[in-house]
Amino acid sequence: MNESNAAQWFDGFKHPSVRDLAWAIASPPLVSGEFNQTSWWTHAECLQEFNACLPALQALDKNPHTLLEHLNRIKSKRLGIYFEALLAFWLSSISPNFRLLAQNIQLFEHLGKGKKTLGELDFIIQHRNSGKIIHLEVAVKFYLGTEPLEDTYHWFGTNTHDQLGRKLDHLKLYQTQLSKKHPELIDFKLDQRHCLLKGRLFYPASQSKKLPIPDGIAHNHLQGRWIYSSAYNKNQQLIRLEKHDWLAKLNHDDITRHLSHHTDANPNKASCFAIVEKDANSNFKEAGRVFILPDDFIFPQAHGLFL
């Protein structure tokens, strides 16, 4: 299945949670390649897995009970926890290619009578055909870019302490390397280390020229725009998105539900919005994502390597 066909499929699921699950599997990663003997998934690998899971996803869209039951066990409302829960369901319940062996494995170093926490592994999985056991780290992140856009340290979350460059450093140099540095603390003999980083990068809307991509970021990553409140186009129809709506696109029914509530496009904090249009059949569709920032929002100076 090619990229455009897959996008139509995972945007086309009716149930929002199933659509988010499909997005978590099929959307393009922010980073792909090999770093420190760790394989960062490519979009082709994501699409291959999505295609293998498609029959199960279609069945879930008709009856999402098992997925909703799984998600209802989440105690945190954090988007990252929701994303991990979606991936846990994928690996434990619908993937024909992978088996979930363990999740959230805490590593401790024993020091006399006490112990020191070294970190936590997200998942340990097994490839069903090869039998290889894999340490898989995952994350979902959303960043707003500032000049120079090529520099990953000039991309910030709405919590500006969160920075793309520092997150990549942490994943490449620390989080994916925990199992390599401390194999004696893990109950499985690992064969490989993988990383899956999903999300979206928001570019300044003030720039009309072709925008440079941050160093090391996949060229087909998901994009949006950001703009200050006083500069946004008030003729555009917008829907404010809560964090749990940041993953998959809204469909017609989602948009209709949201439009029944007033949307303030002059937020007092950085807020993500869906841009709404109508298609040829007069059905609502999502045409893009934009972050609108208060006019007094200030980006900090960039900081370097996290270690």
C-alpha positions as CSV (number, residue, x, y, z in Angstrom):
1,M,0.0,0.0,0.0
2,N,1.5,3.4,-1.0
3,E,1.6,6.5,1.2
4,S,-1.5,8.3,-0.3
5,N,-3.7,5.2,-0.1
6,A,-2.7,4.6,3.5
7,A,-3.5,8.2,4.4
8,Q,-7.0,7.7,2.9
9,W,-7.4,4.5,5.0
10,F,-6.4,5.8,8.4
11,D,-8.2,9.1,7.9
12,G,-11.3,7.2,6.8
13,F,-11.9,5.1,9.9
14,K,-15.1,6.2,11.6
15,H,-14.3,5.7,15.3
16,P,-11.9,8.4,16.6
17,S,-9.9,5.9,18.8
18,V,-9.5,3.5,15.9
19,R,-8.4,6.4,13.7
20,D,-5.8,7.3,16.3
21,L,-4.6,3.7,16.5
22,A,-4.2,3.6,12.7
23,W,-2.4,7.0,12.8
24,A,0.0,5.7,15.5
25,I,0.9,2.8,13.2
26,A,0.8,4.4,9.7
27,S,1.8,8.0,10.0
28,P,5.3,9.0,8.9
29,P,8.0,9.1,11.6
30,L,9.8,12.3,12.3
31,V,13.2,10.6,12.1
32,S,14.3,7.5,10.2
33,G,17.8,5.8,9.9
34,E,20.5,4.1,11.9
35,F,22.0,5.8,15.0
36,N,24.2,4.2,17.6
37,Q,23.2,0.7,16.4
38,T,19.6,1.6,16.8
39,S,17.1,1.4,13.9
40,W,14.7,4.2,13.7
41,W,11.6,3.0,11.8
42,T,11.1,4.3,8.2
43,H,7.7,5.2,6.8
44,A,7.9,2.2,4.5
45,E,8.1,-0.1,7.5
46,C,5.2,1.7,9.2
47,L,3.1,1.3,6.1
48,Q,4.0,-2.4,5.8
49,E,2.9,-3.0,9.4
50,F,-0.3,-0.9,8.8
51,N,-1.2,-3.1,5.8
52,A,-0.7,-6.2,7.8
53,C,-3.0,-4.8,10.6
54,L,-5.6,-3.5,8.2
55,P,-8.1,-6.4,8.6
56,A,-8.0,-6.1,12.4
57,L,-8.4,-2.3,12.2
58,Q,-11.4,-2.6,9.9
59,A,-13.0,-5.1,12.4
60,L,-12.2,-2.7,15.3
61,D,-13.9,0.2,13.5
62,K,-17.1,-1.9,13.4
63,N,-16.7,-3.0,17.0
64,P,-14.1,-1.0,19.0
65,H,-15.0,-2.5,22.4
66,T,-11.7,-4.2,23.1
67,L,-9.7,-1.1,22.2
68,L,-11.9,1.2,24.3
69,E,-11.7,-1.2,27.2
70,H,-7.9,-1.2,26.9
71,L,-7.8,2.6,26.7
72,N,-10.1,3.1,29.7
73,R,-7.4,1.5,31.9
74,I,-5.2,4.6,31.3
75,K,-4.9,6.6,34.6
76,S,-3.1,9.6,33.0
77,K,-4.5,12.1,30.5
78,R,-1.0,12.9,29.1
79,L,-0.8,12.5,25.3
80,G,2.4,10.5,25.5
81,I,0.7,7.9,27.8
82,Y,-2.3,7.7,25.4
83,F,0.1,7.2,22.4
84,E,2.0,4.4,24.3
85,A,-1.3,2.8,25.2
86,L,-2.3,2.7,21.5
87,L,1.0,1.1,20.6
88,A,0.7,-1.4,23.4
89,F,-2.7,-2.5,22.0
90,W,-1.2,-2.7,18.5
91,L,1.7,-4.9,19.7
92,S,-0.4,-7.1,22.1
93,S,-3.6,-7.5,20.2
94,I,-3.6,-6.9,16.4
95,S,-0.1,-7.1,15.0
96,P,0.6,-10.3,13.0
97,N,4.3,-9.5,12.9
98,F,5.2,-8.7,16.5
99,R,4.6,-10.1,20.0
100,L,4.7,-7.9,23.1
101,L,6.9,-9.4,25.7
102,A,7.2,-6.6,28.3
103,Q,6.4,-3.0,28.8
104,N,7.7,-0.1,31.0
105,I,10.6,-2.1,32.3
106,Q,12.4,-0.1,35.1
107,L,16.1,-0.6,35.4
108,F,17.7,-0.2,38.9
109,E,21.3,-0.2,40.0
110,H,21.7,-1.6,43.5
111,L,23.9,0.5,45.8
112,G,24.4,-1.2,49.2
113,K,21.0,-1.1,51.0
114,G,19.5,1.2,48.4
115,K,19.0,1.4,44.7
116,K,19.3,4.0,41.9
117,T,16.8,4.3,39.1
118,L,18.7,4.2,35.8
119,G,15.7,4.6,33.5
120,E,12.8,2.7,31.9
121,L,12.5,0.7,28.6
122,D,9.2,1.3,26.8
123,F,8.7,-2.1,25.2
124,I,10.4,-5.4,24.6
125,I,8.9,-7.1,21.6
126,Q,9.6,-10.2,19.5
127,H,9.4,-10.5,15.7
128,R,7.3,-13.5,15.1
129,N,9.0,-14.8,12.0
130,S,12.7,-14.2,12.8
131,G,12.3,-14.7,16.6
132,K,14.5,-11.7,17.2
133,I,13.9,-9.8,20.5
134,I,13.8,-6.0,20.2
135,H,14.0,-3.1,22.6
136,L,11.6,-0.5,21.2
137,E,11.5,3.1,22.4
138,V,8.6,5.3,21.3
139,A,7.6,8.9,21.5
140,V,5.1,11.4,20.0
141,K,6.1,15.0,19.9
142,F,4.9,18.3,18.5
143,Y,7.3,21.2,18.0
144,L,7.2,24.8,16.7
145,G,10.1,26.0,14.7
146,T,12.1,29.3,14.9
147,E,15.0,30.6,12.8
148,P,17.3,29.0,11.8
149,L,14.8,26.2,11.0
150,E,17.6,23.8,10.0
151,D,18.8,23.7,13.7
152,T,16.8,21.2,15.7
153,Y,17.7,23.2,18.9
154,H,15.5,26.0,17.5
155,W,12.3,23.9,17.7
156,F,10.2,24.1,20.9
157,G,7.2,22.5,22.4
158,T,4.5,24.8,23.9
159,N,6.3,24.0,27.1
160,T,9.4,25.7,25.8
161,H,11.7,23.6,28.1
162,D,10.8,20.8,25.6
163,Q,13.1,21.1,22.6
164,L,13.5,18.9,19.5
165,G,17.3,18.8,19.5
166,R,17.5,17.9,23.2
167,K,14.8,15.2,22.7
168,L,16.7,13.6,19.9
169,D,19.9,13.7,21.9
170,H,18.1,12.0,24.8
171,L,16.7,9.3,22.6
172,K,19.9,8.7,20.6
173,L,22.5,8.9,23.3
174,Y,20.6,7.7,26.4
175,Q,17.2,6.1,26.1
176,T,17.8,3.7,23.3
177,Q,21.2,2.9,24.8
178,L,20.0,1.8,28.2
179,S,19.5,-1.8,27.2
180,K,23.0,-1.8,25.5
181,K,24.7,-0.5,28.7
182,H,22.8,-2.7,31.2
183,P,22.0,-6.0,29.5
184,E,22.5,-7.8,32.9
185,L,19.4,-6.0,34.2
186,I,17.1,-7.3,31.5
187,D,15.4,-10.7,31.5
188,F,15.7,-11.1,27.8
189,K,18.7,-11.4,25.5
190,L,18.2,-8.6,23.1
191,D,19.0,-8.8,19.4
192,Q,18.1,-5.3,18.2
193,R,17.2,-1.8,19.3
194,H,14.5,0.2,17.5
195,C,13.0,3.7,18.0
196,L,9.7,5.0,16.7
197,L,9.2,8.8,16.9
198,K,5.9,10.2,15.6
199,G,4.4,13.7,15.6
200,R,4.2,16.9,13.7
201,L,6.4,20.0,13.1
202,F,4.8,23.4,12.9
203,Y,6.6,26.0,10.7
204,P,6.2,29.8,10.9
205,A,3.2,30.8,8.8
206,S,4.9,34.2,8.2
207,Q,7.3,32.5,5.7
208,S,6.0,31.9,2.2
209,K,9.2,30.6,0.7
210,K,10.1,27.0,0.6
211,L,11.0,26.1,4.2
212,P,14.2,24.3,5.1
213,I,13.7,21.0,7.0
214,P,15.5,20.5,10.3
215,D,18.7,18.5,10.1
216,G,18.1,14.8,10.4
217,I,14.3,15.0,10.1
218,A,12.5,12.8,7.5
219,H,11.4,14.7,4.4
220,N,7.9,13.4,4.5
221,H,7.1,14.3,8.1
222,L,3.8,15.7,9.0
223,Q,3.7,19.5,9.0
224,G,1.6,22.4,10.2
225,R,2.0,26.1,10.7
226,W,2.1,28.5,13.7
227,I,1.1,32.1,13.9
228,Y,0.6,34.9,16.5
229,S,-3.0,35.6,17.4
230,S,-3.1,39.1,15.9
231,A,-2.0,37.8,12.5
232,Y,-4.2,34.8,11.9
233,N,-6.7,34.8,9.0
234,K,-10.1,35.4,10.7
235,N,-11.9,34.1,7.6
236,Q,-10.7,30.6,8.2
237,Q,-13.0,28.3,10.1
238,L,-11.1,26.8,13.0
239,I,-11.7,24.2,15.7
240,R,-9.6,24.2,18.8
241,L,-8.1,20.8,19.6
242,E,-7.6,19.3,23.0
243,K,-4.4,17.4,23.3
244,H,-6.0,14.0,22.9
245,D,-7.2,15.2,19.5
246,W,-3.8,16.0,18.2
247,L,-3.1,12.7,16.5
248,A,-5.4,11.7,13.6
249,K,-7.4,14.1,11.4
250,L,-11.0,15.0,12.3
251,N,-13.7,13.7,10.0
252,H,-17.1,15.2,9.1
253,D,-18.8,13.8,12.2
254,D,-16.0,15.0,14.6
255,I,-16.1,18.5,13.0
256,T,-19.9,18.7,13.3
257,R,-19.7,17.8,17.0
258,H,-16.9,20.4,17.6
259,L,-18.8,23.1,15.7
260,S,-21.6,22.8,18.2
261,H,-19.3,24.4,20.8
262,H,-17.8,28.0,20.5
263,T,-14.2,28.1,19.5
264,D,-12.1,31.0,20.7
265,A,-9.4,31.7,18.1
266,N,-7.7,34.3,20.3
267,P,-6.3,32.0,23.0
268,N,-4.6,33.1,26.1
269,K,-2.1,30.2,25.7
270,A,-0.6,28.4,22.8
271,S,-3.3,26.3,21.2
272,C,-3.6,23.8,18.3
273,F,-6.5,24.2,15.8
274,A,-7.8,22.2,12.9
275,I,-8.5,24.2,9.8
276,V,-11.9,23.3,8.5
277,E,-13.2,23.4,4.9
278,K,-16.0,21.7,2.9
279,D,-15.4,19.2,0.1
280,A,-17.2,18.9,-3.2
281,N,-20.1,17.1,-1.5
282,S,-20.4,19.9,1.2
283,N,-19.1,17.6,3.9
284,F,-16.7,19.0,6.4
285,K,-13.0,18.0,6.1
286,E,-9.9,19.0,8.0
287,A,-7.5,20.9,5.7
288,G,-4.6,21.4,8.1
289,R,-3.3,22.2,11.5
290,V,-2.2,25.5,12.9
291,F,-0.9,26.6,16.3
292,I,-2.1,30.1,17.4
293,L,0.1,31.8,20.0
294,P,-0.7,34.7,22.2
295,D,1.0,37.8,21.0
296,D,3.2,37.9,24.2
297,F,4.4,34.3,23.7
298,I,8.2,34.3,23.7
299,F,10.5,31.6,22.4
300,P,13.6,31.0,24.5
301,Q,17.2,31.0,23.3
302,A,18.3,27.7,22.0
303,H,20.3,25.3,24.2
304,G,22.7,22.6,23.0
305,L,23.4,18.9,23.7
306,F,21.5,17.6,26.6
307,L,24.3,15.5,28.0
